Amino acid sequence: MRKLKNEELERLNISEFKNAEKSPIIIVLDNIRSLNNIGSVFRTSDAFLIEKIYLCGITAQPPHNDIRKTALGSTETVDWEYHEHTQDVIENLKADNVAICSIEQAEEATMLNDFIIEQNTKYAFVFGNEVKGVQQEVVDRSDVVIEIPQFGTKHSLNISVSAGVVIWDVFSKLKWLNR
């Protein structure tokens, strides 16, 4: 086997990305502290044609060198907006009939592997602060809370890892529906 060179990967350029049909997935970052996590979420969002990222509260905004290091240019491709209050974003998305899904450990949470994607539904996935998680007020307004099953000794995953796991899972379920 031979590793492929970047020019052999047939990736979209910025213009093609902007014009491409996007996944019906929106990401909401609720008070994320780490700029590297923010950049990683941008990069993963680019990989799976995410429609938009909402940066809320203390979540830093591009341009910033520490975001740029991990985003590798994806802050130029993925659409994003900043809002001071996550609850405002949630209310606006709900008004647009977007299903709100908080990624959190909570009573009666749905395990990610059991989460069923509905056709013709747009989803917003909310990822919370590295220490405090998704704000309770946002969890309260969510249509569903999704938990990533874990089997080791730790109680959580890094937010950028959580975003990657959830985005891939949902994207693969969406692609399966559209075969």
N, C-alpha and C positions, 0 to 999 in steps of 0.2 A: 504494500500500500504506500502511496505517495501522498504526503500532505499537500493540500491545495494552496496555491498562492492567493493573496487577497483579490487580485484581478480576475481570478477564475471563479469567484464566489457568486458573481452575477447579482450583486446587491443593488438596491435602488440608489439613485443619487438624490440629493435634497429635494429637487423639484419633483421628481417621480414620487418620492415619499409623500410630499405635501398633497399630491393629486391622487394618491392611491386610496382605494376604499379601506376604511379603518375598521378594526374590530369594534363591536359594540361594548367596549370596555372603557371605563373612566377610572382613574386612580385618584384618590384623595389622601393626601399626606397630612395627618393631624398632629401638628407640633413635633416634627422630627428634628432632633438636635444635630445629628451627624451629617455634615455636608457630604461625606463619602457615601453614606446611605442614600441621600437624595440623588447624587450623581448616578449611583448604581440603578436606582429605580428608573431614572430617565433612560439609561442604556437598555435595560430590559424592556421598557415600554416601546422603544424604537424597534427592538427585535421582533415584537409581536403586534406592530401597527396599532398601538393603543391610541384611542381617539384624543384623550386629553388628560393632563395631570393638573389637579388643583393643589396648590401649596398653601397651607393654612397655619395661622398662629405664628409660632416662632420658627417655622420651617423657612430656611434661607432660600433666596431666589437667585437664579442666574442673572448676570454673570458673576461667578466667584471661582477663584482658582481651585479650591478644594472640590467644588462640584465638577468643574471642567475636567479634573484629573480622572475621575471615574466615569463621567458621562461620555467622554471621547466624542464630542460634537453633537450628541443626541439632544442637547438643549436647543439646538438650531432646527431640529426636525420635528420633535414632539411638541404639539401645542400645549401651553400651560398658562395658568392664571394664578395670581396671588389673592387671597382673601384673609382678612384678619380673623374672622370667626368661622370655624368649621361648620357650625350650625346653620349659618346663612347659606353656605354652599349646599348643604344637605336639603334645606327647604327649597332652594331653587331647583335642584335636581329632582326632588319629589314632585314638584309642580310640573316638571317635564316628563313625568311618568318613568323616571329612571329608578330601578330597583336598588335600594341602598343595602350594601352588605358589609358589615363591620367584621374585620378579621380580629378575633378576640377569643379569649377563654371566658365563657359565661354559662350560666345555667341555661339548659335547653338549647345549647349551641348545636348547629348541624356540622357534622364532621365533613371536611372538604371532600373526601372520597364519596360521601353520600349526597353531596350537593348536586341537584339536578338543574341543568340549564334549560330555560324555556325559550323556544324559538320566538323571534320578533320581540325580544326584550333586551333593553339596554341596561347594563349593570355598572354601578359605581362601587368599587372596593375601597374601604377606608382602612388605612394602616396607621397605627398610633405611635405615640411617643415610646422611645426605647425603654423607659423605666415605668411610666404610668399607663401605657397602652392607649387605646381609644377612649376618649372622654365618655363618661357615663351618659351624658346628655345626648351624645351621638349614638351610642348603643341603643338608648331608649327610642330614638327616631328611626332605627334601622328596620328594614323589612325582614332581615335575617342576620344572625350572627354565625359566622363560620369559624370553626376551629381546625387548625392543622393538627392531625393526630401526631403525637410524639410518644416515644417509648423509652427514653433514657432518663437520666437523673435531672436534667435541666428543665426549667419551667417555660422557656420561650426560645424562639429563634431570632436571629438578627433580622431587623425589619427588611433589609434588602433581600435576604434569603427568603423570608416569608412572601414578599412581593413576587419573587421569581417563581416560587412553588405555586402560588395561587394563579398568577397570570398564565403560566404554562398549563396548569390543570384546566382552567376555564377555556383558554384558547384551544386546547386539544379537544375538549368537549364540543365547542362551537364548530370546529372544523369537521368533526364527526357528524354533527347534525346537518351540515351543508353538503354532504357527499351526494 
